[in-house]
Amino acid sequence: MKKTLLSLVVTLGLALMSMPALATNGDNVIGVGTISRSMGGVGVAEPQDAITAVFGNPAAMCYIPCQTSEVDFAATIFDPTIKAKVGVGPGTVDAVSQGAPFAFPAIGIYTPITDNLRFGLAAYGISGLGVDYKDSDLGSSGLGPFDIETQLQIMKFAPNLAYRILPNLSVGAALQVNWAQLDLGDGSGHDFGFGTQLGVAYQPIDTVHIGVTYQTPQKHTFKRIRDFNFDGKRDTLALEQPQQVVLGVGYDVIPNMALIEVDGKWINWGDSIGYEDFGWKDQWVVAVGAQVKPVDWVALRAGYNYGSNPVNTHNGFNPAGAQSLQGIPNVPVALVEGFRIVGFPAIVQHHITAGAGINISKKVSLNIGYTHAFEETIKEHSQFNAIRLESSLEENSYEFGLNIMF
Protein backbone atom coordinates (compact mmCIF):
# COMPACT_ATOMS: atom_id res chain seq x y z
CA MET A 1 0.00 0.00 0.00
CA LYS A 2 2.78 2.43 0.92
CA LYS A 3 4.59 1.75 -2.38
CA THR A 4 1.36 2.47 -4.25
CA LEU A 5 0.87 5.74 -2.40
CA LEU A 6 4.46 6.76 -3.07
CA SER A 7 3.96 6.07 -6.78
CA LEU A 8 0.87 8.30 -6.74
CA VAL A 9 2.85 11.11 -5.12
CA VAL A 10 5.58 10.89 -7.75
CA THR A 11 3.06 10.72 -10.62
CA LEU A 12 1.08 13.72 -9.46
CA GLY A 13 4.29 15.55 -8.68
CA LEU A 14 5.37 15.14 -12.30
CA ALA A 15 1.97 16.45 -13.37
CA LEU A 16 2.52 19.50 -11.19
CA MET A 17 5.63 20.35 -13.18
CA SER A 18 3.48 21.25 -16.18
CA MET A 19 0.99 23.30 -14.16
CA PRO A 20 1.39 27.01 -13.55
CA ALA A 21 0.83 28.31 -10.04
CA LEU A 22 -0.55 31.65 -8.96
CA ALA A 23 0.46 33.87 -6.11
CA THR A 24 -1.58 35.30 -3.27
CA ASN A 25 0.93 36.15 -0.50
CA GLY A 26 3.67 37.59 -2.70
CA ASP A 27 4.25 34.72 -5.10
CA ASN A 28 3.21 32.05 -2.57
CA VAL A 29 -0.25 30.52 -2.41
CA ILE A 30 -2.03 31.23 0.88
CA GLY A 31 -2.43 27.54 1.65
CA VAL A 32 -2.26 24.06 0.17
CA GLY A 33 -5.20 21.68 0.17
CA THR A 34 -8.94 22.27 0.14
CA ILE A 35 -9.46 22.45 3.91
CA SER A 36 -6.63 24.89 4.65
CA ARG A 37 -7.48 27.16 1.72
CA SER A 38 -11.17 27.31 2.69
CA MET A 39 -10.06 28.38 6.20
CA GLY A 40 -7.91 31.31 5.06
CA GLY A 41 -4.71 29.27 4.76
CA VAL A 42 -4.40 28.34 8.45
CA GLY A 43 -3.10 24.97 9.68
CA VAL A 44 0.20 25.51 11.49
CA ALA A 45 -1.32 24.83 14.91
CA GLU A 46 -4.20 22.45 14.19
CA PRO A 47 -4.19 20.98 10.65
CA GLN A 48 -7.25 19.04 9.57
CA ASP A 49 -5.64 16.78 6.93
CA ALA A 50 -2.34 15.32 5.78
CA ILE A 51 -1.62 17.91 3.08
CA THR A 52 -2.00 20.78 5.56
CA ALA A 53 0.13 19.02 8.16
CA VAL A 54 3.05 18.40 5.80
CA PHE A 55 2.84 21.88 4.25
CA GLY A 56 1.95 23.85 7.38
CA ASN A 57 3.86 22.23 10.23
CA PRO A 58 5.71 18.90 9.98
CA ALA A 59 5.44 18.47 13.76
CA ALA A 60 1.64 18.63 13.73
CA MET A 61 1.00 15.25 12.10
CA CYS A 62 0.52 13.78 15.58
CA TYR A 63 -2.79 15.60 15.97
CA ILE A 64 -4.83 14.41 12.96
CA PRO A 65 -5.08 11.64 14.53
CA CYS A 66 -1.95 9.56 15.11
CA GLN A 67 -3.39 6.06 15.19
CA THR A 68 -4.47 6.08 11.52
CA SER A 69 -2.97 6.64 8.08
CA GLU A 70 -4.41 9.09 5.57
CA VAL A 71 -4.06 10.04 1.92
CA ASP A 72 -5.44 13.33 0.58
CA PHE A 73 -6.03 14.45 -2.98
CA ALA A 74 -6.78 18.07 -3.87
CA ALA A 75 -7.20 20.21 -6.96
CA THR A 76 -7.35 23.99 -7.26
CA ILE A 77 -8.72 25.85 -10.26
CA PHE A 78 -7.40 29.42 -10.52
CA ASP A 79 -9.17 32.14 -12.49
CA PRO A 80 -7.21 35.40 -12.19
CA THR A 81 -7.99 38.72 -13.83
CA ILE A 82 -4.82 40.71 -14.60
CA LYS A 83 -4.73 44.08 -16.36
CA ALA A 84 -1.97 46.52 -17.28
CA LYS A 85 -1.52 50.07 -18.56
CA VAL A 86 1.72 51.39 -20.02
CA GLY A 87 2.22 55.01 -20.92
CA VAL A 88 5.16 56.51 -22.80
CA GLY A 89 5.09 60.24 -23.40
CA PRO A 90 1.56 61.44 -24.19
CA GLY A 91 0.20 58.02 -25.14
CA THR A 92 -1.19 55.20 -22.99
CA VAL A 93 -2.15 51.66 -23.95
CA ASP A 94 -3.84 48.98 -21.86
CA ALA A 95 -4.39 45.23 -22.08
CA VAL A 96 -5.90 42.29 -20.23
CA SER A 97 -3.73 39.24 -19.62
CA GLN A 98 -5.06 36.40 -21.78
CA GLY A 99 -4.13 33.48 -19.55
CA ALA A 100 -7.05 31.04 -19.24
CA PRO A 101 -8.17 29.46 -15.95
CA PHE A 102 -5.92 26.57 -14.99
CA ALA A 103 -5.74 23.81 -12.42
CA PHE A 104 -3.06 22.10 -10.39
CA PRO A 105 -3.23 19.07 -8.08
CA ALA A 106 -1.77 18.28 -4.67
CA ILE A 107 -1.38 15.05 -2.78
CA GLY A 108 -0.35 14.26 0.77
CA ILE A 109 0.01 11.16 2.91
CA TYR A 110 0.95 10.39 6.48
CA THR A 111 1.29 7.11 8.32
CA PRO A 112 2.51 5.93 11.75
CA ILE A 113 5.86 4.21 12.07
CA THR A 114 5.73 3.73 15.85
CA ASP A 115 3.41 5.03 18.55
CA ASN A 116 5.39 8.30 18.67
CA LEU A 117 6.91 8.60 15.17
CA ARG A 118 5.01 9.63 12.04
CA PHE A 119 6.05 9.83 8.38
CA GLY A 120 4.47 12.18 5.87
CA LEU A 121 4.99 13.10 2.22
CA ALA A 122 3.35 15.69 0.02
CA ALA A 123 3.71 17.07 -3.50
CA TYR A 124 2.14 20.40 -4.35
CA GLY A 125 2.51 23.68 -6.21
CA ILE A 126 3.45 26.45 -3.81
CA SER A 127 4.65 29.51 -5.70
CA GLY A 128 4.24 31.30 -8.96
CA LEU A 129 2.89 34.16 -10.95
CA GLY A 130 2.74 35.23 -14.55
CA VAL A 131 1.01 37.25 -17.23
CA ASP A 132 0.19 36.68 -20.89
CA TYR A 133 0.27 39.87 -22.94
CA LYS A 134 1.40 38.27 -26.19
CA ASP A 135 0.13 40.15 -29.27
CA SER A 136 -1.46 42.82 -27.06
CA ASP A 137 -1.38 46.58 -27.47
CA LEU A 138 1.43 46.84 -24.89
CA GLY A 139 3.87 46.13 -27.68
CA SER A 140 2.96 49.45 -29.31
CA SER A 141 3.79 51.44 -26.17
CA GLY A 142 7.44 51.82 -27.06
CA LEU A 143 8.31 49.35 -24.31
CA GLY A 144 7.98 46.29 -26.49
CA PRO A 145 9.22 43.66 -23.99
CA PHE A 146 5.87 43.84 -22.18
CA ASP A 147 3.69 42.28 -24.84
CA ILE A 148 5.06 38.93 -23.69
CA GLU A 149 4.19 36.00 -21.47
CA THR A 150 5.97 35.67 -18.12
CA GLN A 151 5.68 32.72 -15.80
CA LEU A 152 7.24 31.57 -12.54
CA GLN A 153 6.22 28.25 -11.05
CA ILE A 154 7.60 26.28 -8.12
CA MET A 155 6.47 22.90 -6.89
CA LYS A 156 7.68 20.93 -3.89
CA PHE A 157 8.22 17.34 -2.85
CA ALA A 158 8.28 17.35 0.95
CA PRO A 159 8.99 14.15 2.94
CA ASN A 160 8.91 14.74 6.68
CA LEU A 161 9.04 13.08 10.09
CA ALA A 162 7.24 14.05 13.28
CA TYR A 163 8.22 12.76 16.71
CA ARG A 164 6.08 13.05 19.82
CA ILE A 165 8.41 13.80 22.74
CA LEU A 166 5.61 14.13 25.29
CA PRO A 167 1.89 13.44 25.00
CA ASN A 168 1.38 17.17 24.31
CA LEU A 169 4.65 18.10 22.58
CA SER A 170 5.93 17.10 19.13
CA VAL A 171 8.78 18.18 16.87
CA GLY A 172 9.13 17.67 13.15
CA ALA A 173 11.34 18.31 10.14
CA ALA A 174 10.71 18.23 6.40
CA LEU A 175 13.15 18.07 3.51
CA GLN A 176 11.83 20.31 0.74
CA VAL A 177 12.92 19.43 -2.80
CA ASN A 178 11.82 22.12 -5.25
CA TRP A 179 11.44 22.19 -9.00
CA ALA A 180 11.24 25.72 -10.37
CA GLN A 181 10.69 27.13 -13.85
CA LEU A 182 10.98 30.73 -15.01
CA ASP A 183 10.03 32.22 -18.36
CA LEU A 184 10.60 35.92 -19.11
CA GLY A 185 9.51 35.80 -22.72
CA ASP A 186 12.84 34.70 -24.18
CA GLY A 187 12.82 30.98 -23.43
CA SER A 188 12.33 29.20 -20.12
CA GLY A 189 14.87 27.91 -17.61
CA HIS A 190 14.46 25.52 -14.73
CA ASP A 191 16.38 24.45 -11.65
CA PHE A 192 16.12 22.28 -8.56
CA GLY A 193 16.41 23.76 -5.09
CA PHE A 194 16.59 22.33 -1.59
CA GLY A 195 15.66 23.47 1.87
CA THR A 196 14.22 22.41 5.18
CA GLN A 197 11.23 23.22 7.32
CA LEU A 198 11.37 22.74 11.10
CA GLY A 199 8.34 22.70 13.36
CA VAL A 200 7.11 22.40 16.92
CA ALA A 201 3.54 21.53 17.98
CA TYR A 202 2.41 22.00 21.58
CA GLN A 203 -0.90 21.45 23.32
CA PRO A 204 -0.80 23.24 26.71
CA ILE A 205 -4.41 22.28 27.50
CA ASP A 206 -6.93 20.03 25.77
CA THR A 207 -8.60 22.86 23.84
CA VAL A 208 -5.53 24.85 22.73
CA HIS A 209 -2.93 23.97 20.08
CA ILE A 210 0.18 26.04 19.34
CA GLY A 211 2.42 25.58 16.30
CA VAL A 212 5.67 27.25 15.23
CA THR A 213 7.62 26.63 12.02
CA TYR A 214 10.74 27.96 10.32
CA GLN A 215 11.57 27.50 6.63
CA THR A 216 15.07 28.05 5.26
CA PRO A 217 15.85 30.13 2.13
CA GLN A 218 15.80 28.05 -1.06
CA LYS A 219 17.74 29.29 -4.10
CA HIS A 220 17.08 28.58 -7.78
CA THR A 221 19.37 29.64 -10.63
CA PHE A 222 17.95 30.05 -14.13
CA LYS A 223 20.66 29.95 -16.77
CA ARG A 224 20.43 31.77 -20.10
CA ILE A 225 16.98 33.10 -19.19
CA ARG A 226 17.03 36.49 -21.00
CA ASP A 227 19.31 39.06 -22.59
CA PHE A 228 18.82 41.83 -20.03
CA ASN A 229 21.40 44.30 -21.37
CA PHE A 230 20.92 43.59 -25.10
CA ASP A 231 24.52 42.49 -25.68
CA GLY A 232 23.45 39.45 -27.72
CA LYS A 233 23.90 36.90 -24.90
CA ARG A 234 21.24 35.50 -22.59
CA ASP A 235 21.98 36.14 -18.93
CA THR A 236 21.54 34.07 -15.77
CA LEU A 237 19.12 35.14 -13.02
CA ALA A 238 18.79 33.69 -9.51
CA LEU A 239 15.63 33.77 -7.40
CA GLU A 240 15.53 32.62 -3.80
CA GLN A 241 12.40 31.50 -2.02
CA PRO A 242 12.70 33.42 1.26
CA GLN A 243 13.04 32.23 4.80
CA GLN A 244 9.83 32.49 6.77
CA VAL A 245 8.56 32.07 10.31
CA VAL A 246 4.97 31.14 11.17
CA LEU A 247 3.19 31.08 14.55
CA GLY A 248 -0.29 29.62 14.88
CA VAL A 249 -2.79 29.17 17.70
CA GLY A 250 -5.85 26.94 17.46
CA TYR A 251 -8.71 26.92 19.94
CA ASP A 252 -11.40 24.25 20.15
CA VAL A 253 -14.35 26.42 21.14
CA ILE A 254 -16.48 23.27 21.37
CA PRO A 255 -14.34 20.12 21.06
CA ASN A 256 -15.06 18.22 17.85
CA MET A 257 -17.66 20.84 16.85
CA ALA A 258 -16.18 24.34 16.60
CA LEU A 259 -12.59 25.39 15.91
CA ILE A 260 -10.89 28.76 15.43
CA GLU A 261 -7.27 29.19 14.34
CA VAL A 262 -5.14 32.31 13.86
CA ASP A 263 -1.75 32.22 12.08
CA GLY A 264 0.84 34.97 11.75
CA LYS A 265 3.61 34.75 9.17
CA TRP A 266 6.77 36.72 8.35
CA ILE A 267 8.19 36.26 4.83
CA ASN A 268 11.68 37.68 4.30
CA TRP A 269 11.36 38.80 0.64
CA GLY A 270 13.51 41.88 1.30
CA ASP A 271 16.71 39.84 1.85
CA SER A 272 16.08 37.15 -0.74
CA ILE A 273 18.23 36.93 -3.85
CA GLY A 274 16.31 38.19 -6.86
CA TYR A 275 13.40 39.64 -4.93
CA GLU A 276 15.76 42.08 -3.22
CA ASP A 277 17.13 43.04 -6.65
CA PHE A 278 13.61 43.70 -7.91
CA GLY A 279 12.68 45.92 -4.98
CA TRP A 280 10.52 43.64 -2.82
CA LYS A 281 10.13 44.14 0.93
CA ASP A 282 9.33 41.79 3.81
CA GLN A 283 5.72 40.71 4.07
CA TRP A 284 3.52 40.16 7.11
CA VAL A 285 0.57 37.79 6.79
CA VAL A 286 -2.35 37.19 9.15
CA ALA A 287 -4.78 34.33 8.55
CA VAL A 288 -7.96 33.53 10.48
CA GLY A 289 -10.00 30.39 9.93
CA ALA A 290 -13.03 28.75 11.51
CA GLN A 291 -14.68 25.36 11.21
CA VAL A 292 -18.08 24.38 12.59
CA LYS A 293 -19.69 20.94 12.53
CA PRO A 294 -23.47 21.28 13.00
CA VAL A 295 -23.64 17.49 12.76
CA ASP A 296 -20.75 15.06 12.99
CA TRP A 297 -20.69 14.32 9.24
CA VAL A 298 -20.77 17.91 7.92
CA ALA A 299 -18.15 20.67 8.32
CA LEU A 300 -18.66 24.32 7.37
CA ARG A 301 -15.58 26.54 6.97
CA ALA A 302 -14.68 30.18 6.44
CA GLY A 303 -11.57 32.35 6.65
CA TYR A 304 -9.79 35.59 5.97
CA ASN A 305 -6.20 36.17 4.90
CA TYR A 306 -4.29 39.45 4.76
CA GLY A 307 -0.80 39.74 3.32
CA SER A 308 0.81 43.16 2.97
CA ASN A 309 1.87 44.10 -0.57
CA PRO A 310 5.59 43.23 -0.88
CA VAL A 311 6.21 45.16 -4.13
CA ASN A 312 7.76 48.60 -3.56
CA THR A 313 7.11 51.46 -5.94
CA HIS A 314 10.05 53.41 -7.39
CA ASN A 315 8.37 56.61 -8.45
CA GLY A 316 10.76 59.04 -10.11
CA PHE A 317 13.08 56.40 -11.61
CA ASN A 318 15.38 57.49 -14.42
CA PRO A 319 13.65 56.45 -17.67
CA ALA A 320 16.92 56.48 -19.61
CA GLY A 321 19.10 55.04 -16.83
CA ALA A 322 20.95 51.75 -16.54
CA GLN A 323 21.79 49.57 -13.56
CA SER A 324 23.61 46.40 -12.58
CA LEU A 325 21.39 43.37 -12.00
CA GLN A 326 23.08 40.45 -10.21
CA GLY A 327 26.37 41.39 -11.84
CA ILE A 328 24.85 41.99 -15.27
CA PRO A 329 25.96 45.52 -16.32
CA ASN A 330 24.01 48.16 -18.24
CA VAL A 331 20.52 46.78 -17.70
CA PRO A 332 17.94 49.45 -18.64
CA VAL A 333 16.10 50.69 -15.56
CA ALA A 334 12.85 50.88 -17.57
CA LEU A 335 13.15 47.18 -18.39
CA VAL A 336 13.55 46.23 -14.71
CA GLU A 337 10.65 48.45 -13.65
CA GLY A 338 8.43 47.04 -16.37
CA PHE A 339 9.07 43.47 -15.27
CA ARG A 340 8.44 44.45 -11.64
CA ILE A 341 5.15 46.23 -12.17
CA VAL A 342 3.73 44.68 -15.36
CA GLY A 343 5.36 41.25 -15.54
CA PHE A 344 4.88 40.07 -11.94
CA PRO A 345 2.16 42.11 -10.17
CA ALA A 346 2.13 40.10 -6.90
CA ILE A 347 0.06 42.72 -5.12
CA VAL A 348 -3.20 41.24 -3.80
CA GLN A 349 -3.68 41.64 -0.05
CA HIS A 350 -7.19 40.79 1.18
CA HIS A 351 -8.73 37.32 0.72
CA ILE A 352 -11.98 35.77 1.89
CA THR A 353 -12.54 32.03 1.83
CA ALA A 354 -15.35 29.54 2.40
CA GLY A 355 -15.90 25.82 2.10
CA ALA A 356 -17.62 22.69 3.29
CA GLY A 357 -16.88 19.03 3.86
CA ILE A 358 -19.05 15.95 4.07
CA ASN A 359 -18.15 12.52 5.40
CA ILE A 360 -19.55 9.98 2.98
CA SER A 361 -18.30 7.19 5.27
CA LYS A 362 -16.27 6.87 8.46
CA LYS A 363 -13.05 6.94 6.45
CA VAL A 364 -13.84 8.98 3.34
CA SER A 365 -14.72 12.67 3.09
CA LEU A 366 -15.27 15.14 0.25
CA ASN A 367 -14.40 18.84 0.52
CA ILE A 368 -15.02 21.94 -1.57
CA GLY A 369 -13.82 25.52 -1.16
CA TYR A 370 -13.70 28.98 -2.68
CA THR A 371 -11.16 31.80 -2.36
CA HIS A 372 -11.51 35.38 -3.55
CA ALA A 373 -8.62 37.86 -3.56
CA PHE A 374 -9.91 41.42 -3.89
CA GLU A 375 -8.57 43.56 -6.70
CA GLU A 376 -5.46 45.61 -5.97
CA THR A 377 -3.73 48.13 -8.23
CA ILE A 378 -0.13 49.31 -8.29
CA LYS A 379 1.03 52.44 -10.15
CA GLU A 380 4.49 53.82 -10.82
CA HIS A 381 5.98 56.64 -12.92
CA SER A 382 9.42 57.80 -13.97
CA GLN A 383 10.98 61.24 -13.81
CA PHE A 384 8.86 63.87 -15.56
CA ASN A 385 6.10 61.26 -15.92
CA ALA A 386 7.77 60.08 -19.13
CA ILE A 387 6.94 56.42 -18.41
CA ARG A 388 3.85 55.31 -16.51
CA LEU A 389 3.25 51.73 -15.40
CA GLU A 390 0.12 50.27 -13.83
CA SER A 391 -1.15 46.76 -13.06
CA SER A 392 -4.19 45.35 -11.30
CA LEU A 393 -4.81 41.82 -10.07
CA GLU A 394 -7.92 40.01 -8.83
CA GLU A 395 -8.17 36.28 -8.15
CA ASN A 396 -10.82 33.61 -7.77
CA SER A 397 -10.09 29.97 -7.07
CA TYR A 398 -12.18 26.86 -6.59
CA GLU A 399 -11.01 23.92 -4.47
CA PHE A 400 -11.93 20.23 -4.53
CA GLY A 401 -10.57 17.53 -2.23
CA LEU A 402 -10.86 13.87 -1.27
CA ASN A 403 -9.59 12.51 2.06
CA ILE A 404 -9.21 8.78 2.73
CA MET A 405 -8.23 7.23 6.06
CA PHE A 406 -7.13 3.60 6.31
C-alpha positions in Angstrom: 0.0 0.0 0.0 2.8 2.4 0.9 4.6 1.8 -2.4 1.4 2.5 -4.3 0.9 5.7 -2.4 4.5 6.8 -3.1 4.0 6.1 -6.8 0.9 8.3 -6.7 2.9 11.1 -5.1 5.6 10.9 -7.8 3.1 10.7 -10.6 1.1 13.7 -9.5 4.3 15.5 -8.7 5.4 15.1 -12.3 2.0 16.5 -13.4 2.5 19.5 -11.2 5.6 20.4 -13.2 3.5 21.3 -16.2 1.0 23.3 -14.2 1.4 27.0 -13.5 0.8 28.3 -10.0 -0.6 31.7 -9.0 0.5 33.9 -6.1 -1.6 35.3 -3.3 0.9 36.2 -0.5 3.7 37.6 -2.7 4.3 34.7 -5.1 3.2 32.1 -2.6 -0.3 30.5 -2.4 -2.0 31.2 0.9 -2.4 27.5 1.6 -2.3 24.1 0.2 -5.2 21.7 0.2 -8.9 22.3 0.1 -9.5 22.5 3.9 -6.6 24.9 4.6 -7.5 27.2 1.7 -11.2 27.3 2.7 -10.1 28.4 6.2 -7.9 31.3 5.1 -4.7 29.3 4.8 -4.4 28.3 8.4 -3.1 25.0 9.7 0.2 25.5 11.5 -1.3 24.8 14.9 -4.2 22.4 14.2 -4.2 21.0 10.7 -7.2 19.0 9.6 -5.6 16.8 6.9 -2.3 15.3 5.8 -1.6 17.9 3.1 -2.0 20.8 5.6 0.1 19.0 8.2 3.0 18.4 5.8 2.8 21.9 4.2 2.0 23.8 7.4 3.9 22.2 10.2 5.7 18.9 10.0 5.4 18.5 13.8 1.6 18.6 13.7 1.0 15.2 12.1 0.5 13.8 15.6 -2.8 15.6 16.0 -4.8 14.4 13.0 -5.1 11.6 14.5 -2.0 9.6 15.1 -3.4 6.1 15.2 -4.5 6.1 11.5 -3.0 6.6 8.1 -4.4 9.1 5.6 -4.1 10.0 1.9 -5.4 13.3 0.6 -6.0 14.5 -3.0 -6.8 18.1 -3.9 -7.2 20.2 -7.0 -7.3 24.0 -7.3 -8.7 25.9 -10.3 -7.4 29.4 -10.5 -9.2 32.1 -12.5 -7.2 35.4 -12.2 -8.0 38.7 -13.8 -4.8 40.7 -14.6 -4.7 44.1 -16.4 -2.0 46.5 -17.3 -1.5 50.1 -18.6 1.7 51.4 -20.0 2.2 55.0 -20.9 5.2 56.5 -22.8 5.1 60.2 -23.4 1.6 61.4 -24.2 0.2 58.0 -25.1 -1.2 55.2 -23.0 -2.2 51.7 -24.0 -3.8 49.0 -21.9 -4.4 45.2 -22.1 -5.9 42.3 -20.2 -3.7 39.2 -19.6 -5.1 36.4 -21.8 -4.1 33.5 -19.5 -7.0 31.0 -19.2 -8.2 29.5 -16.0 -5.9 26.6 -15.0 -5.7 23.8 -12.4 -3.1 22.1 -10.4 -3.2 19.1 -8.1 -1.8 18.3 -4.7 -1.4 15.0 -2.8 -0.4 14.3 0.8 0.0 11.2 2.9 0.9 10.4 6.5 1.3 7.1 8.3 2.5 5.9 11.7 5.9 4.2 12.1 5.7 3.7 15.8 3.4 5.0 18.6 5.4 8.3 18.7 6.9 8.6 15.2 5.0 9.6 12.0 6.1 9.8 8.4 4.5 12.2 5.9 5.0 13.1 2.2 3.4 15.7 0.0 3.7 17.1 -3.5 2.1 20.4 -4.4 2.5 23.7 -6.2 3.5 26.5 -3.8 4.6 29.5 -5.7 4.2 31.3 -9.0 2.9 34.2 -11.0 2.7 35.2 -14.5 1.0 37.3 -17.2 0.2 36.7 -20.9 0.3 39.9 -22.9 1.4 38.3 -26.2 0.1 40.2 -29.3 -1.5 42.8 -27.1 -1.4 46.6 -27.5 1.4 46.8 -24.9 3.9 46.1 -27.7 3.0 49.4 -29.3 3.8 51.4 -26.2 7.4 51.8 -27.1 8.3 49.3 -24.3 8.0 46.3 -26.5 9.2 43.7 -24.0 5.9 43.8 -22.2 3.7 42.3 -24.8 5.1 38.9 -23.7 4.2 36.0 -21.5 6.0 35.7 -18.1 5.7 32.7 -15.8 7.2 31.6 -12.5 6.2 28.2 -11.0 7.6 26.3 -8.1 6.5 22.9 -6.9 7.7 20.9 -3.9 8.2 17.3 -2.8 8.3 17.3 1.0 9.0 14.2 2.9 8.9 14.7 6.7 9.0 13.1 10.1 7.2 14.1 13.3 8.2 12.8 16.7 6.1 13.0 19.8 8.4 13.8 22.7 5.6 14.1 25.3 1.9 13.4 25.0 1.4 17.2 24.3 4.6 18.1 22.6 5.9 17.1 19.1 8.8 18.2 16.9 9.1 17.7 13.1 11.3 18.3 10.1 10.7 18.2 6.4 13.1 18.1 3.5 11.8 20.3 0.7 12.9 19.4 -2.8 11.8 22.1 -5.3 11.4 22.2 -9.0 11.2 25.7 -10.4 10.7 27.1 -13.9 11.0 30.7 -15.0 10.0 32.2 -18.4 10.6 35.9 -19.1 9.5 35.8 -22.7 12.8 34.7 -24.2 12.8 31.0 -23.4 12.3 29.2 -20.1 14.9 27.9 -17.6 14.5 25.5 -14.7 16.4 24.4 -11.6 16.1 22.3 -8.6 16.4 23.8 -5.1 16.6 22.3 -1.6 15.7 23.5 1.9 14.2 22.4 5.2 11.2 23.2 7.3 11.4 22.7 11.1 8.3 22.7 13.4 7.1 22.4 16.9 3.5 21.5 18.0 2.4 22.0 21.6 -0.9 21.4 23.3 -0.8 23.2 26.7 -4.4 22.3 27.5 -6.9 20.0 25.8 -8.6 22.9 23.8 -5.5 24.8 22.7 -2.9 24.0 20.1 0.2 26.0 19.3 2.4 25.6 16.3 5.7 27.3 15.2 7.6 26.6 12.0 10.7 28.0 10.3 11.6 27.5 6.6 15.1 28.1 5.3 15.8 30.1 2.1 15.8 28.0 -1.1 17.7 29.3 -4.1 17.1 28.6 -7.8 19.4 29.6 -10.6 18.0 30.1 -14.1 20.7 29.9 -16.8 20.4 31.8 -20.1 17.0 33.1 -19.2 17.0 36.5 -21.0 19.3 39.1 -22.6 18.8 41.8 -20.0 21.4 44.3 -21.4 20.9 43.6 -25.1 24.5 42.5 -25.7 23.4 39.5 -27.7 23.9 36.9 -24.9 21.2 35.5 -22.6 22.0 36.1 -18.9 21.5 34.1 -15.8 19.1 35.1 -13.0 18.8 33.7 -9.5 15.6 33.8 -7.4 15.5 32.6 -3.8 12.4 31.5 -2.0 12.7 33.4 1.3 13.0 32.2 4.8 9.8 32.5 6.8 8.6 32.1 10.3 5.0 31.1 11.2 3.2 31.1 14.5 -0.3 29.6 14.9 -2.8 29.2 17.7 -5.9 26.9 17.5 -8.7 26.9 19.9 -11.4 24.2 20.1 -14.4 26.4 21.1 -16.5 23.3 21.4 -14.3 20.1 21.1 -15.1 18.2 17.8 -17.7 20.8 16.9 -16.2 24.3 16.6 -12.6 25.4 15.9 -10.9 28.8 15.4 -7.3 29.2 14.3 -5.1 32.3 13.9 -1.7 32.2 12.1 0.8 35.0 11.8 3.6 34.7 9.2 6.8 36.7 8.4 8.2 36.3 4.8 11.7 37.7 4.3 11.4 38.8 0.6 13.5 41.9 1.3 16.7 39.8 1.8 16.1 37.1 -0.7 18.2 36.9 -3.9 16.3 38.2 -6.9 13.4 39.6 -4.9 15.8 42.1 -3.2 17.1 43.0 -6.6 13.6 43.7 -7.9 12.7 45.9 -5.0 10.5 43.6 -2.8 10.1 44.1 0.9 9.3 41.8 3.8 5.7 40.7 4.1 3.5 40.2 7.1 0.6 37.8 6.8 -2.4 37.2 9.1 -4.8 34.3 8.6 -8.0 33.5 10.5 -10.0 30.4 9.9 -13.0 28.8 11.5 -14.7 25.4 11.2 -18.1 24.4 12.6 -19.7 20.9 12.5 -23.5 21.3 13.0 -23.6 17.5 12.8 -20.8 15.1 13.0 -20.7 14.3 9.2 -20.8 17.9 7.9 -18.1 20.7 8.3 -18.7 24.3 7.4 -15.6 26.5 7.0 -14.7 30.2 6.4 -11.6 32.3 6.6 -9.8 35.6 6.0 -6.2 36.2 4.9 -4.3 39.4 4.8 -0.8 39.7 3.3 0.8 43.2 3.0 1.9 44.1 -0.6 5.6 43.2 -0.9 6.2 45.2 -4.1 7.8 48.6 -3.6 7.1 51.5 -5.9 10.1 53.4 -7.4 8.4 56.6 -8.4 10.8 59.0 -10.1 13.1 56.4 -11.6 15.4 57.5 -14.4 13.6 56.4 -17.7 16.9 56.5 -19.6 19.1 55.0 -16.8 20.9 51.7 -16.5 21.8 49.6 -13.6 23.6 46.4 -12.6 21.4 43.4 -12.0 23.1 40.4 -10.2 26.4 41.4 -11.8 24.8 42.0 -15.3 26.0 45.5 -16.3 24.0 48.2 -18.2 20.5 46.8 -17.7 17.9 49.5 -18.6 16.1 50.7 -15.6 12.9 50.9 -17.6 13.2 47.2 -18.4 13.5 46.2 -14.7 10.7 48.5 -13.7 8.4 47.0 -16.4 9.1 43.5 -15.3 8.4 44.4 -11.6 5.2 46.2 -12.2 3.7 44.7 -15.4 5.4 41.2 -15.5 4.9 40.1 -11.9 2.2 42.1 -10.2 2.1 40.1 -6.9 0.1 42.7 -5.1 -3.2 41.2 -3.8 -3.7 41.6 0.0 -7.2 40.8 1.2 -8.7 37.3 0.7 -12.0 35.8 1.9 -12.5 32.0 1.8 -15.4 29.5 2.4 -15.9 25.8 2.1 -17.6 22.7 3.3 -16.9 19.0 3.9 -19.0 15.9 4.1 -18.2 12.5 5.4 -19.5 10.0 3.0 -18.3 7.2 5.3 -16.3 6.9 8.5 -13.1 6.9 6.4 -13.8 9.0 3.3 -14.7 12.7 3.1 -15.3 15.1 0.3 -14.4 18.8 0.5 -15.0 21.9 -1.6 -13.8 25.5 -1.2 -13.7 29.0 -2.7 -11.2 31.8 -2.4 -11.5 35.4 -3.5 -8.6 37.9 -3.6 -9.9 41.4 -3.9 -8.6 43.6 -6.7 -5.5 45.6 -6.0 -3.7 48.1 -8.2 -0.1 49.3 -8.3 1.0 52.4 -10.2 4.5 53.8 -10.8 6.0 56.6 -12.9 9.4 57.8 -14.0 11.0 61.2 -13.8 8.9 63.9 -15.6 6.1 61.3 -15.9 7.8 60.1 -19.1 6.9 56.4 -18.4 3.8 55.3 -16.5 3.2 51.7 -15.4 0.1 50.3 -13.8 -1.1 46.8 -13.1 -4.2 45.3 -11.3 -4.8 41.8 -10.1 -7.9 40.0 -8.8 -8.2 36.3 -8.1 -10.8 33.6 -7.8 -10.1 30.0 -7.1 -12.2 26.9 -6.6 -11.0 23.9 -4.5 -11.9 20.2 -4.5 -10.6 17.5 -2.2 -10.9 13.9 -1.3 -9.6 12.5 2.1 -9.2 8.8 2.7 -8.2 7.2 6.1 -7.1 3.6 6.3 
